């Protein structure tokens, strides 16, 4: 069973290695995983992954959101698998075959997550992108359709908002991992940012989320370590209720 801090995924959404190293040193003992995205990986590459792995017990989530032709996705995921990371992402996108290629490239050495609908995306965005009204008017239905593709092609789970977690768990089972961004702690301010479908840590755990991606509330706090610990306490409180 995971401890409360192991539910927390902290995204290293900073432009360079010095800022990342500072946050890694501050938070390595208080989060379960560090997420490395495109900006930082392009700047710092595999060496940053290795530095995180040397920092302690925190795992690495490599969030590159692969989306390309099949052979490129398969080969890229094979390279990712060689880094020893825990999670890696691929867009569910338009093609079931692309998800299959990612899983084949992983060869069981990394847990592949399908990205369903970004938490920054609204119904209006989906409509403008040309999706049928059936999905533009009902984002959870679109998430479920993409989650079914990910499950059927062998992905370990999906990235989805906390609002869709319960339906995903009900449809695909507890072993199908749900990683949830767009988390804002209870009682804290909700700033103007790029997330449009947010939930609190307790709400996400209550719905069945396996991991919570929590960035700004920790990174922008006066004391990031204290902020991470407070969030872990909120998670622990919900876990205690469920026990």
ZADO-1210 file (C-alpha; in nm, 4 decimals, padded with zeros to 6 digits):
<atoms>
<atom x="00.0000" y="00.0000" z="00.0000" code="UNK" pos="1"/>
<atom x="00.1352" y="00.3445" z="-00.0927" code="UNK" pos="2"/>
<atom x="00.2084" y="00.6036" z="00.1719" code="UNK" pos="3"/>
<atom x="00.0434" y="00.9440" z="00.1376" code="UNK" pos="4"/>
<atom x="00.3524" y="01.1110" z="-00.0069" code="UNK" pos="5"/>
<atom x="00.3836" y="00.8391" z="-00.2729" code="UNK" pos="6"/>
<atom x="00.0611" y="00.9639" z="-00.4286" code="UNK" pos="7"/>
<atom x="00.2249" y="01.2992" z="-00.5011" code="UNK" pos="8"/>
<atom x="00.3849" y="01.3561" z="-00.8412" code="UNK" pos="9"/>
<atom x="00.5726" y="01.6844" z="-00.8543" code="UNK" pos="10"/>
<atom x="00.6266" y="01.8273" z="-01.2045" code="UNK" pos="11"/>
<atom x="00.9649" y="01.9872" z="-01.2581" code="UNK" pos="12"/>
<atom x="00.8183" y="02.2603" z="-01.4781" code="UNK" pos="13"/>
<atom x="01.1247" y="02.4822" z="-01.4659" code="UNK" pos="14"/>
<atom x="01.3417" y="02.5996" z="-01.7548" code="UNK" pos="15"/>
<atom x="01.6802" y="02.4656" z="-01.6507" code="UNK" pos="16"/>
<atom x="01.8798" y="02.2140" z="-01.4453" code="UNK" pos="17"/>
<atom x="01.9799" y="02.4500" z="-01.1628" code="UNK" pos="18"/>
<atom x="01.6192" y="02.5266" z="-01.0692" code="UNK" pos="19"/>
<atom x="01.5335" y="02.1582" z="-01.1068" code="UNK" pos="20"/>
<atom x="01.8213" y="02.0492" z="-00.8837" code="UNK" pos="21"/>
<atom x="01.7094" y="02.2876" z="-00.6091" code="UNK" pos="22"/>
<atom x="01.3564" y="02.1465" z="-00.6123" code="UNK" pos="23"/>
<atom x="01.4841" y="01.7893" z="-00.6233" code="UNK" pos="24"/>
<atom x="01.6980" y="01.8526" z="-00.3150" code="UNK" pos="25"/>
<atom x="01.4075" y="02.0189" z="-00.1357" code="UNK" pos="26"/>
<atom x="01.1410" y="01.7631" z="-00.2179" code="UNK" pos="27"/>
<atom x="01.3077" y="01.4255" z="-00.2727" code="UNK" pos="28"/>
<atom x="01.1966" y="01.3060" z="00.0697" code="UNK" pos="29"/>
<atom x="00.8434" y="01.4438" z="00.0518" code="UNK" pos="30"/>
<atom x="00.7042" y="01.3377" z="-00.2875" code="UNK" pos="31"/>
<atom x="00.6741" y="00.9994" z="-00.4495" code="UNK" pos="32"/>
<atom x="00.7693" y="01.0943" z="-00.8028" code="UNK" pos="33"/>
<atom x="00.9159" y="01.3744" z="-01.0114" code="UNK" pos="34"/>
<atom x="00.7629" y="01.4450" z="-01.3502" code="UNK" pos="35"/>
<atom x="00.9983" y="01.5613" z="-01.6237" code="UNK" pos="36"/>
<atom x="00.8309" y="01.7276" z="-01.9207" code="UNK" pos="37"/>
<atom x="00.9383" y="01.8362" z="-02.2656" code="UNK" pos="38"/>
<atom x="01.0967" y="02.1696" z="-02.1802" code="UNK" pos="39"/>
<atom x="01.3313" y="02.0370" z="-01.9138" code="UNK" pos="40"/>
<atom x="01.4088" y="01.7107" z="-02.0923" code="UNK" pos="41"/>
<atom x="01.5096" y="01.8978" z="-02.4080" code="UNK" pos="42"/>
<atom x="01.7387" y="02.1166" z="-02.1976" code="UNK" pos="43"/>
<atom x="01.8843" y="01.8555" z="-01.9617" code="UNK" pos="44"/>
<atom x="01.8117" y="01.5140" z="-02.1133" code="UNK" pos="45"/>
<atom x="01.8744" y="01.1719" z="-01.9582" code="UNK" pos="46"/>
<atom x="02.1321" y="01.3065" z="-01.7120" code="UNK" pos="47"/>
<atom x="01.8544" y="01.4823" z="-01.5199" code="UNK" pos="48"/>
<atom x="01.6652" y="01.1529" z="-01.4966" code="UNK" pos="49"/>
<atom x="01.9749" y="00.9911" z="-01.3510" code="UNK" pos="50"/>
<atom x="02.0185" y="01.2747" z="-01.0989" code="UNK" pos="51"/>
<atom x="01.6644" y="01.2229" z="-00.9751" code="UNK" pos="52"/>
<atom x="01.7252" y="00.8507" z="-00.9449" code="UNK" pos="53"/>
<atom x="02.0377" y="00.9165" z="-00.7363" code="UNK" pos="54"/>
<atom x="01.8579" y="01.1645" z="-00.5090" code="UNK" pos="55"/>
<atom x="01.6605" y="00.9072" z="-00.3114" code="UNK" pos="56"/>
<atom x="01.3524" y="00.6902" z="-00.3408" code="UNK" pos="57"/>
<atom x="01.1436" y="00.9213" z="-00.5614" code="UNK" pos="58"/>
<atom x="01.0590" y="00.7700" z="-00.9003" code="UNK" pos="59"/>
<atom x="01.0618" y="00.9408" z="-01.2398" code="UNK" pos="60"/>
<atom x="00.7658" y="01.0100" z="-01.4651" code="UNK" pos="61"/>
<atom x="00.8885" y="01.1070" z="-01.8132" code="UNK" pos="62"/>
<atom x="00.6047" y="01.3071" z="-01.9645" code="UNK" pos="63"/>
<atom x="00.6982" y="01.3492" z="-02.3311" code="UNK" pos="64"/>
<atom x="00.3487" y="01.2763" z="-02.4698" code="UNK" pos="65"/>
<atom x="00.4754" y="01.0869" z="-02.7740" code="UNK" pos="66"/>
<atom x="00.2666" y="01.1368" z="-03.0880" code="UNK" pos="67"/>
<atom x="00.4163" y="01.0374" z="-03.4227" code="UNK" pos="68"/>
<atom x="00.4238" y="00.7641" z="-03.6848" code="UNK" pos="69"/>
<atom x="00.4262" y="00.4103" z="-03.5468" code="UNK" pos="70"/>
<atom x="00.7924" y="00.3219" z="-03.5954" code="UNK" pos="71"/>
<atom x="00.9062" y="00.6497" z="-03.4381" code="UNK" pos="72"/>
<atom x="00.6832" y="00.6043" z="-03.1340" code="UNK" pos="73"/>
<atom x="00.7976" y="00.2455" z="-03.0870" code="UNK" pos="74"/>
<atom x="01.1664" y="00.3335" z="-03.1115" code="UNK" pos="75"/>
<atom x="01.1303" y="00.6392" z="-02.8903" code="UNK" pos="76"/>
<atom x="00.9526" y="00.4405" z="-02.6203" code="UNK" pos="77"/>
<atom x="01.2242" y="00.1762" z="-02.6387" code="UNK" pos="78"/>
<atom x="01.4800" y="00.4478" z="-02.5619" code="UNK" pos="79"/>
<atom x="01.2647" y="00.5782" z="-02.2768" code="UNK" pos="80"/>
<atom x="01.2405" y="00.2280" z="-02.1313" code="UNK" pos="81"/>
<atom x="01.6173" y="00.2116" z="-02.1136" code="UNK" pos="82"/>
<atom x="01.6238" y="00.5069" z="-01.8743" code="UNK" pos="83"/>
<atom x="01.4576" y="00.3141" z="-01.5925" code="UNK" pos="84"/>
<atom x="01.1673" y="00.5535" z="-01.5451" code="UNK" pos="85"/>
<atom x="00.8398" y="00.4443" z="-01.3874" code="UNK" pos="86"/>
<atom x="00.5864" y="00.6148" z="-01.6170" code="UNK" pos="87"/>
<atom x="00.6017" y="00.7518" z="-01.9712" code="UNK" pos="88"/>
<atom x="00.3230" y="00.9095" z="-02.1742" code="UNK" pos="89"/>
<atom x="00.1846" y="00.8777" z="-02.5245" code="UNK" pos="90"/>
<atom x="-00.1126" y="01.0676" z="-02.6653" code="UNK" pos="91"/>
<atom x="-00.4163" y="00.8515" z="-02.7262" code="UNK" pos="92"/>
<atom x="-00.4598" y="01.0680" z="-03.0345" code="UNK" pos="93"/>
<atom x="-00.6254" y="00.9335" z="-03.3464" code="UNK" pos="94"/>
<atom x="-00.4703" y="00.5881" z="-03.3728" code="UNK" pos="95"/>
<atom x="-00.5070" y="00.2722" z="-03.1690" code="UNK" pos="96"/>
<atom x="-00.1994" y="00.1420" z="-03.3534" code="UNK" pos="97"/>
<atom x="00.0135" y="00.4240" z="-03.2108" code="UNK" pos="98"/>
<atom x="-00.0710" y="00.3134" z="-02.8582" code="UNK" pos="99"/>
<atom x="00.0134" y="-00.0434" z="-02.9490" code="UNK" pos="100"/>
<atom x="00.3483" y="00.0716" z="-03.0873" code="UNK" pos="101"/>
<atom x="00.4267" y="00.2520" z="-02.7620" code="UNK" pos="102"/>
<atom x="00.3461" y="-00.0568" z="-02.5546" code="UNK" pos="103"/>
<atom x="00.5547" y="-00.2754" z="-02.7845" code="UNK" pos="104"/>
<atom x="00.8477" y="-00.0357" z="-02.7536" code="UNK" pos="105"/>
<atom x="00.8190" y="-00.0348" z="-02.3746" code="UNK" pos="106"/>
<atom x="00.8538" y="-00.4155" z="-02.3582" code="UNK" pos="107"/>
<atom x="00.7245" y="-00.4145" z="-02.0019" code="UNK" pos="108"/>
<atom x="01.0137" y="-00.2023" z="-01.8745" code="UNK" pos="109"/>
<atom x="00.8152" y="00.1197" z="-01.8306" code="UNK" pos="110"/>
<atom x="00.4486" y="00.1788" z="-01.7514" code="UNK" pos="111"/>
<atom x="00.2882" y="00.3465" z="-02.0517" code="UNK" pos="112"/>
<atom x="00.0157" y="00.6018" z="-01.9801" code="UNK" pos="113"/>
<atom x="-00.2266" y="00.7208" z="-02.2450" code="UNK" pos="114"/>
<atom x="-00.3015" y="01.0932" z="-02.2367" code="UNK" pos="115"/>
<atom x="-00.6771" y="01.1267" z="-02.2810" code="UNK" pos="116"/>
<atom x="-00.7886" y="01.4918" z="-02.2818" code="UNK" pos="117"/>
<atom x="-00.5564" y="01.7531" z="-02.1328" code="UNK" pos="118"/>
<atom x="-00.6955" y="01.9217" z="-01.8221" code="UNK" pos="119"/>
<atom x="-00.6366" y="02.2576" z="-01.9927" code="UNK" pos="120"/>
<atom x="-00.8807" y="02.1633" z="-02.2707" code="UNK" pos="121"/>
<atom x="-01.2437" y="02.2785" z="-02.2589" code="UNK" pos="122"/>
<atom x="-01.5536" y="02.1692" z="-02.4476" code="UNK" pos="123"/>
<atom x="-01.5156" y="02.4725" z="-02.6730" code="UNK" pos="124"/>
<atom x="-01.1603" y="02.3650" z="-02.7599" code="UNK" pos="125"/>
<atom x="-01.2780" y="02.0159" z="-02.8523" code="UNK" pos="126"/>
<atom x="-01.5563" y="02.1552" z="-03.0703" code="UNK" pos="127"/>
<atom x="-01.3133" y="02.3849" z="-03.2480" code="UNK" pos="128"/>
<atom x="-01.0829" y="02.0892" z="-03.3115" code="UNK" pos="129"/>
<atom x="-01.3604" y="01.9238" z="-03.5136" code="UNK" pos="130"/>
<atom x="-01.4851" y="01.6534" z="-03.2780" code="UNK" pos="131"/>
<atom x="-01.8452" y="01.5435" z="-03.3092" code="UNK" pos="132"/>
<atom x="-02.0938" y="01.7211" z="-03.0847" code="UNK" pos="133"/>
<atom x="-02.1370" y="01.3925" z="-02.8965" code="UNK" pos="134"/>
<atom x="-01.7891" y="01.4473" z="-02.7525" code="UNK" pos="135"/>
<atom x="-01.7530" y="01.8247" z="-02.7545" code="UNK" pos="136"/>
<atom x="-02.0625" y="01.8518" z="-02.5359" code="UNK" pos="137"/>
<atom x="-01.9566" y="01.5639" z="-02.3115" code="UNK" pos="138"/>
<atom x="-01.5828" y="01.5659" z="-02.2355" code="UNK" pos="139"/>
<atom x="-01.6072" y="01.2701" z="-01.9941" code="UNK" pos="140"/>
<atom x="-01.7435" y="01.0579" z="-02.2808" code="UNK" pos="141"/>
<atom x="-01.4411" y="01.1505" z="-02.4911" code="UNK" pos="142"/>
<atom x="-01.2080" y="01.0681" z="-02.2023" code="UNK" pos="143"/>
<atom x="-01.3750" y="00.7280" z="-02.1586" code="UNK" pos="144"/>
<atom x="-01.3440" y="00.6503" z="-02.5294" code="UNK" pos="145"/>
<atom x="-00.9729" y="00.7284" z="-02.5244" code="UNK" pos="146"/>
<atom x="-00.9236" y="00.5405" z="-02.1960" code="UNK" pos="147"/>
<atom x="-01.0836" y="00.2324" z="-02.3521" code="UNK" pos="148"/>
<atom x="-00.8346" y="00.2532" z="-02.6393" code="UNK" pos="149"/>
<atom x="-00.5474" y="00.2756" z="-02.3906" code="UNK" pos="150"/>
<atom x="-00.6729" y="-00.0207" z="-02.1871" code="UNK" pos="151"/>
<atom x="-00.7354" y="-00.2369" z="-02.4945" code="UNK" pos="152"/>
<atom x="-00.3862" y="-00.1738" z="-02.6313" code="UNK" pos="153"/>
<atom x="-00.2076" y="-00.2694" z="-02.3095" code="UNK" pos="154"/>
<atom x="-00.1332" y="00.0686" z="-02.1518" code="UNK" pos="155"/>
<atom x="-00.0874" y="00.0639" z="-01.7744" code="UNK" pos="156"/>
<atom x="-00.3324" y="00.3491" z="-01.7331" code="UNK" pos="157"/>
<atom x="-00.4215" y="00.7003" z="-01.8374" code="UNK" pos="158"/>
<atom x="-00.3742" y="01.0629" z="-01.7497" code="UNK" pos="159"/>
<atom x="-00.7151" y="01.2186" z="-01.6850" code="UNK" pos="160"/>
<atom x="-00.8787" y="01.4836" z="-01.4716" code="UNK" pos="161"/>
<atom x="-01.0105" y="01.3928" z="-01.1287" code="UNK" pos="162"/>
<atom x="-01.3637" y="01.4338" z="-01.2569" code="UNK" pos="163"/>
<atom x="-01.3306" y="01.1245" z="-01.4765" code="UNK" pos="164"/>
<atom x="-01.1421" y="00.8947" z="-01.2384" code="UNK" pos="165"/>
<atom x="-01.4418" y="00.7243" z="-01.0817" code="UNK" pos="166"/>
<atom x="-01.5913" y="00.6243" z="-01.4161" code="UNK" pos="167"/>
<atom x="-01.2540" y="00.4982" z="-01.5405" code="UNK" pos="168"/>
<atom x="-01.2047" y="00.2829" z="-01.2316" code="UNK" pos="169"/>
<atom x="-01.5590" y="00.1512" z="-01.2558" code="UNK" pos="170"/>
<atom x="-01.5202" y="00.0618" z="-01.6232" code="UNK" pos="171"/>
<atom x="-01.1637" y="-00.0709" z="-01.6303" code="UNK" pos="172"/>
<atom x="-01.0831" y="-00.1867" z="-01.2772" code="UNK" pos="173"/>
<atom x="-00.8564" y="-00.0820" z="-00.9934" code="UNK" pos="174"/>
<atom x="-00.5406" y="-00.2114" z="-01.1625" code="UNK" pos="175"/>
<atom x="-00.5795" y="00.0371" z="-01.4491" code="UNK" pos="176"/>
<atom x="-00.3839" y="00.3377" z="-01.3232" code="UNK" pos="177"/>
<atom x="-00.5353" y="00.6867" z="-01.3127" code="UNK" pos="178"/>
<atom x="-00.2875" y="00.9736" z="-01.2925" code="UNK" pos="179"/>
<atom x="-00.4590" y="01.3034" z="-01.2225" code="UNK" pos="180"/>
<atom x="-00.3264" y="01.6551" z="-01.2881" code="UNK" pos="181"/>
<atom x="-00.5161" y="01.9755" z="-01.2148" code="UNK" pos="182"/>
<atom x="-00.5007" y="01.9312" z="-00.8354" code="UNK" pos="183"/>
<atom x="-00.5544" y="02.2259" z="-00.6004" code="UNK" pos="184"/>
<atom x="-00.5363" y="02.1799" z="-00.2197" code="UNK" pos="185"/>
<atom x="-00.8519" y="02.2304" z="-00.0158" code="UNK" pos="186"/>
<atom x="-00.8894" y="02.5843" z="00.1152" code="UNK" pos="187"/>
<atom x="-00.6154" y="02.7259" z="-00.1035" code="UNK" pos="188"/>
<atom x="-00.6546" y="02.9991" z="-00.3634" code="UNK" pos="189"/>
<atom x="-00.7299" y="02.8988" z="-00.7209" code="UNK" pos="190"/>
<atom x="-00.5132" y="03.1204" z="-00.9364" code="UNK" pos="191"/>
<atom x="-00.5760" y="03.2148" z="-01.2950" code="UNK" pos="192"/>
<atom x="-00.3826" y="02.9457" z="-01.4802" code="UNK" pos="193"/>
<atom x="-00.4123" y="02.6966" z="-01.7658" code="UNK" pos="194"/>
<atom x="-00.6113" y="02.4280" z="-01.5841" code="UNK" pos="195"/>
<atom x="-00.9860" y="02.4203" z="-01.6415" code="UNK" pos="196"/>
<atom x="-01.0912" y="02.0902" z="-01.4763" code="UNK" pos="197"/>
<atom x="-00.9525" y="02.0859" z="-01.1219" code="UNK" pos="198"/>
<atom x="-01.0214" y="01.8907" z="-00.7999" code="UNK" pos="199"/>
<atom x="-00.8716" y="01.8827" z="-00.4487" code="UNK" pos="200"/>
<atom x="-00.6342" y="01.6029" z="-00.3374" code="UNK" pos="201"/>
<atom x="-00.9001" y="01.4506" z="-00.1120" code="UNK" pos="202"/>
<atom x="-01.1587" y="01.4562" z="-00.3909" code="UNK" pos="203"/>
<atom x="-00.9168" y="01.2843" z="-00.6308" code="UNK" pos="204"/>
<atom x="-00.8299" y="01.0118" z="-00.3782" code="UNK" pos="205"/>
<atom x="-01.1987" y="00.9625" z="-00.2973" code="UNK" pos="206"/>
<atom x="-01.2718" y="00.9053" z="-00.6642" code="UNK" pos="207"/>
<atom x="-00.9919" y="00.6482" z="-00.6919" code="UNK" pos="208"/>
<atom x="-00.6917" y="00.8366" z="-00.8346" code="UNK" pos="209"/>
<atom x="-00.3637" y="00.6476" z="-00.8031" code="UNK" pos="210"/>
<atom x="-00.1300" y="00.9461" z="-00.8444" code="UNK" pos="211"/>
<atom x="-00.1832" y="01.3225" z="-00.8171" code="UNK" pos="212"/>
<atom x="00.0233" y="01.5655" z="-01.0248" code="UNK" pos="213"/>
<atom x="00.0632" y="01.8744" z="-00.8051" code="UNK" pos="214"/>
<atom x="00.2841" y="02.1558" z="-00.9266" code="UNK" pos="215"/>
<atom x="00.2012" y="02.5212" z="-00.8569" code="UNK" pos="216"/>
<atom x="00.0649" y="02.4757" z="-00.5019" code="UNK" pos="217"/>
<atom x="00.4015" y="02.3282" z="-00.4010" code="UNK" pos="218"/>
<atom x="00.6418" y="02.5130" z="-00.6300" code="UNK" pos="219"/>
<atom x="00.4949" y="02.8598" z="-00.5656" code="UNK" pos="220"/>
<atom x="00.4673" y="02.8166" z="-00.1891" code="UNK" pos="221"/>
<atom x="00.6965" y="03.0119" z="00.0432" code="UNK" pos="222"/>
<atom x="00.8120" y="02.6730" z="00.1762" code="UNK" pos="223"/>
<atom x="00.7684" y="02.4018" z="-00.0902" code="UNK" pos="224"/>
<atom x="00.8595" y="02.1213" z="00.1494" code="UNK" pos="225"/>
<atom x="00.5973" y="02.2327" z="00.4027" code="UNK" pos="226"/>
<atom x="00.3414" y="02.2624" z="00.1234" code="UNK" pos="227"/>
<atom x="00.4133" y="01.9062" z="00.0064" code="UNK" pos="228"/>
<atom x="00.3810" y="01.7781" z="00.3622" code="UNK" pos="229"/>
<atom x="00.0490" y="01.9593" z="00.4104" code="UNK" pos="230"/>
<atom x="-00.0860" y="01.8001" z="00.0933" code="UNK" pos="231"/>
<atom x="00.0334" y="01.4585" z="00.2135" code="UNK" pos="232"/>
<atom x="-00.1592" y="01.5197" z="00.5362" code="UNK" pos="233"/>
<atom x="-00.4740" y="01.5979" z="00.3367" code="UNK" pos="234"/>
<atom x="-00.4254" y="01.2767" z="00.1391" code="UNK" pos="235"/>
<atom x="-00.3603" y="01.0784" z="00.4576" code="UNK" pos="236"/>
<atom x="-00.6808" y="01.2122" z="00.6066" code="UNK" pos="237"/>
<atom x="-00.8811" y="01.0793" z="00.3131" code="UNK" pos="238"/>
<atom x="-00.6980" y="00.7453" z="00.3197" code="UNK" pos="239"/>
<atom x="-00.7811" y="00.7103" z="00.6893" code="UNK" pos="240"/>
<atom x="-01.1493" y="00.7688" z="00.6146" code="UNK" pos="241"/>
<atom x="-01.1379" y="00.4913" z="00.3530" code="UNK" pos="242"/>
<atom x="-00.9545" y="00.2417" z="00.5762" code="UNK" pos="243"/>
</atoms>
